[in-house]
Amino acid sequence: MADHVYKLVELVGSSEESVSKAIDSAIAKAAVTLRHLGWFEVCQVRGHIEDGKVAQYQVTIKAGFRLEDE
């Protein structure tokens, strides 16, 4: 098994439905331009409140992707 090097990017996903959907949104968007995404870590969960109800979930994640060998 070869040694790998990874890079981290910080992303913020949002959803009006759930924390899980906010994470899914961030990963899906990153996957459009980044190859070899392999894992993520939730760093922060927050949200927006309107009229006494949760209006939007916002989740900050760090996502790791493997750098390609030359």
Secondary structure, DSSP 8 states (H G I E B T S, - for coil): -----EEEEEEEEEESS-HHHHHHHHHHHHHHH-S-EEEEEEEEEEEEEETTEEEEEEEEEEEEEE----
